[in-house]
Amino acid sequence: MAEAKYASAENRRLRDNMLVSGTWLDVDETLLTLASPEFQPALKIVGEAMRHSFDFVLSDSIGFWRCRELVTAGRLLRFAARCRTAEVGR
């Protein structure tokens, strides 16, 4: 448990009854894989990502947040402020 308490990481995940440090790379890559070149509702992309298996349960708010971060980084084309009705494309 001490490792997770003092380590600098983007998130903490429960693995084998221990908190371990992690990043958002697996979630981001899943979102990017699910996004097609054509525009589509962000709700569809995030909903599909929520069905994938991560070391935690991906909530819609985390999924939408990661989409916004990917847009900011220039990896997704568009993501409107009203994320539940936004359209996202690669």
C-alpha positions in Angstrom: 0.0 0.0 0.0 2.9 2.3 0.6 3.9 2.2 -3.1 0.5 3.7 -4.1 0.5 6.3 -1.3 3.8 7.9 -2.2 4.1 7.2 -6.0 3.3 9.8 -8.5 0.7 8.4 -10.9 -2.3 9.5 -12.9 -4.6 7.0 -11.0 -4.7 4.2 -8.6 -6.1 0.8 -9.4 -7.0 -2.2 -7.2 -5.0 -5.2 -8.4 -4.6 -8.4 -6.4 -5.9 -6.6 -3.2 -3.3 -3.9 -3.5 -3.5 -0.4 -4.9 -1.1 0.1 -7.7 -0.2 3.2 -9.8 -1.5 3.4 -13.3 -2.1 5.7 -16.3 -5.0 6.4 -18.6 -3.2 5.0 -21.7 -5.4 1.8 -21.9 -8.6 3.9 -21.6 -7.3 6.4 -24.2 -6.3 3.8 -26.6 -9.6 2.0 -26.3 -11.5 5.3 -27.0 -9.3 6.1 -30.0 -9.8 2.6 -31.3 -13.6 2.9 -31.0 -13.7 6.4 -32.7 -14.1 6.2 -36.4 -13.1 8.8 -39.0 -16.7 9.7 -39.4 -18.4 11.8 -36.7 -20.4 9.8 -34.2 -22.1 10.5 -30.8 -19.6 10.6 -28.0 -22.2 8.6 -26.0 -21.7 5.7 -28.4 -17.9 5.7 -28.0 -17.9 6.1 -24.3 -20.7 3.5 -23.9 -18.7 1.0 -25.9 -15.5 1.7 -23.9 -17.5 1.1 -20.6 -18.1 -2.5 -21.8 -14.3 -3.1 -22.0 -12.4 -4.7 -19.2 -10.0 -2.5 -17.3 -8.6 -2.8 -13.8 -11.6 -0.7 -12.7 -15.1 0.1 -13.8 -15.0 2.9 -16.3 -17.8 5.5 -15.6 -19.3 7.7 -18.2 -17.9 10.8 -16.5 -14.4 9.5 -16.7 -14.9 8.4 -20.3 -16.2 11.8 -21.3 -13.3 13.5 -19.5 -10.8 11.3 -21.3 -12.4 12.2 -24.6 -12.1 15.9 -23.8 -8.4 15.4 -22.9 -7.8 13.6 -26.2 -9.4 16.5 -28.1 -7.2 18.9 -26.2 -4.2 16.9 -27.1 -5.3 16.9 -30.8 -5.9 13.1 -30.9 -9.7 13.4 -31.4 -11.2 16.0 -33.8 -14.1 17.5 -31.9 -15.9 17.2 -28.6 -18.6 19.7 -27.7 -19.2 21.0 -24.2 -22.4 19.1 -24.0 -20.6 15.8 -24.1 -23.7 13.5 -24.0 -24.8 14.9 -27.3 -21.4 15.6 -28.8 -20.1 14.1 -31.9 -16.5 12.8 -31.9 -14.3 11.7 -34.8 -10.7 10.8 -35.2 
